[in-house]
Each structure stands twice: as C-alpha cells, then as structure tokens.
Amino acid sequence: MEERRLGVWEKYLTLWVALCIGAGTALGRVFPQISDTLARLEVAHISIPIAICLFAMIYPIMVQISFEEIRKAVLSPKPIALTLFANWVVKPFTMALFAWFFLSIVFGHFLTPGQIQDYRAGLILLGVAPCTAMVLVWSYLARGNMGHTLVMTAINSLTMVILYVPLAMFLLGISGIRVPWETIALSVAIYIVTPLIAGYLTRRQVIKRKGMEWFRTRLVPPLSKLSIIALLVTLIVLFTFQGYLIIELPAIIGMISIGILVNILVVFGVTYIVGKMMHLSYEDAAPAAIIAGSNHFEVAIAVATTLFGVTSGAALATVVGVLTEVPFMLILVQLCKATKGFFGGQSLEVRRKASGDGKSQAP
C-alpha cells in the first residue's frame, strides 16, 4: 500500500478523541432522551446507529485494499498462526487471571462478593470475544498490512462461532450459554462482508474508468478523512449511550478498566515480541499484536445481557470494554509507530528502499 501521511485529523487524533468523548458524555447527560431513542434502534443486540458509523469508518479502508494483498496474507501462515495463538490460547486465560487478581485481590476490600463475581464474569466474556472489525482502523493508522488484518478479522469472527461457547463455559464454570449466533452473523455481514464488497466494487470501477493515479490522488485522500470522521462520530454516539457511567460510577469503572488495560498491554506486548522473534516484518507484526489486544465487545455485551441481564455487573463490565477500547487501542497504535525501528531491516518499507524501489506502491 502507498505510504500513509498523517493529516490534521490523524496527527491530532488524540485531541479529537478527547473532545468527542467529552461531547458524547455531555450530550447523554443533558439530553438523556437522545440515548433512550438511539438505544431502541437495534437488531440482534447490534445498534443500528453504531453499525452505520462503523460501516462509514471501515468502507474507506476496504477501498484501499487490493486483493493481491489479501492473497499474500492467506499464503503467509506465520502471522495467521501467531494471531490465532494469541487470541485463543493466550488472551482468554490472561483475562481471567487479571480479572481475578485485580477484582478479588487488589480491589477485593472495596467490592462485595456478588460484585466481584459479576464483574469477573463480564471480563471473561470480553476476553473470550476476540477482535472487532475496528482493528481495521487501528491497523491502518499504524501502517500495518491491511490484507493480513482483513483476513485475520474474518478468521477470528468465524472461529468465534466454534470456540466461544466451550471457552466461556470452561472459564466461567457454567453451562447453558446461549451464543448469539444472529449477532455474530450480523456483525460479520455489517462490519466485514458488506464494506469489503462495496470497497472492492468501488476500487475496481474507479480504477477502470479513471485510472490508478486518479484513484490514489483524488479518491483516497477524502475517503481517509471520512474514515477518521466516522470514528469520531462513533465515539460521540458510544459515549452518548454509556458516557454517564464515567460520572456516576468512576471508581467502579476504574477498577474494571485496570484489568482490561493490563491484559491488553500484556497480550499486545507478548504478540509483538514473538512477532519479532518469528522474523515477521513490522507490517505483519503490528496488526497481529493489535488484533490480539482488541475485543469483540458487541458479542460480549450480547452474551452478558442474555446470561446475566441488562442491569447486571457482568453487562456493566462489558460496557466498560466499549468505553476503554478506543483510547487503549489508540495508545497501542502510537506505541507501534514509535517502536517501528525495533524491527530494523525486517520492515517492508526498509526492504523496498534497500532494493532501490523508493516509489510508493499502489494501494
């Protein structure tokens, strides 16, 4: 893919995120009827406004993915194996460990036994649900291999159909879990399949009619801005829904968030370092680590509300996952870019320059 230069939206993204979080929280507090109305607009536990925002966020990225990149990603087994290992062998168990440690040991004196049990259950359900499609945005911002990111997002979504129930049953120690198949299927359709098809058709027709140069210089720049703007609008909508929790339950939110943050950082760090040891390029190792750190909070929320109820502590813990996902993942994006030199000559960009090809590659 061509080199991605930071515009004003990406360069000051942290500032825009902070402003949108504040705006969404204030909007939900001053006009609670807005969040009530938006909350009723959902299908299979998936918010229609959020789905529209995420489509607008992911579609511009899909337009810039060539199927050659996807083919190369499928033919490269090491990044796929690393991502699957991190998501299904490491992360669910480390999340269960940190949920127990922080909620039962560190903060156990401040919580009731019932709260501890509920919050731990919610965090476990969050840890077992890997990788939301928003990792496409994080990988794009980190200048990762988008073909690998797309393939692994799809594989994780499909693998979740098989592994979510047995892992959740084992870690929760309960049976009778009802998997929201409709939520998983609709999530895959909305967040992956539909924008992928729309992006492919757009790319193919524009290049056919206008040429590659027009595509790169006239279409890609405004679409990149659209993706960032859609991310910011998504934040406003999310925090209009749930931002009141930060004000009403700040201590509880903080206790739950610490376990999530530590797990994300540990799983991300382990995957990133193992990627280096496996001699992966930065462009493959970065999205593998980012995918490993991300959670599919839509499915986690759906399962938590089905098992424990909308007002339960388990549901609250999964909602905290929504509130913390974006800020935490933005930290990881910045960490990836700051440590790109850690991979040295393994970077694809470095290898291209070393071979004398200093020109940007077609997207």
Buried (B, 14 or more C-beta within 10 A) or exposed (E): BEEBEEEEBBEEBEEBBEBBBBBBBBBBBEEEEBBEEBEEEEEBBBBEBBBBBBBBBBBBBBBBBBEEBBEBBEEBEBBBEBBBBBBBEBBBBBBBBBBBBBBBEEBBEEBEEEBBBBBBBBBBBBBBBBBBBBBBBBBBBBBBBBBBBBBBBBBBBEBBEEBBBEBBBBBBEEEEBEBBEEBBBBBBEBBBBBBBEBBBEBBEEBBEEEEEEEBBEEBBEEBBBBBBBBBBBBBBBBBBBBBBBBEEBEEBBEBBBBBBBBBBBBBBBBBBEBBBEBEBBBBBBBBBBBBBBBBBBBBBBBBBBBBBEEEBBBBBBBBBBBBBBBBBBBBBBBBBBEEBEBBEEBBBBBEBEEEEEEEEEBB
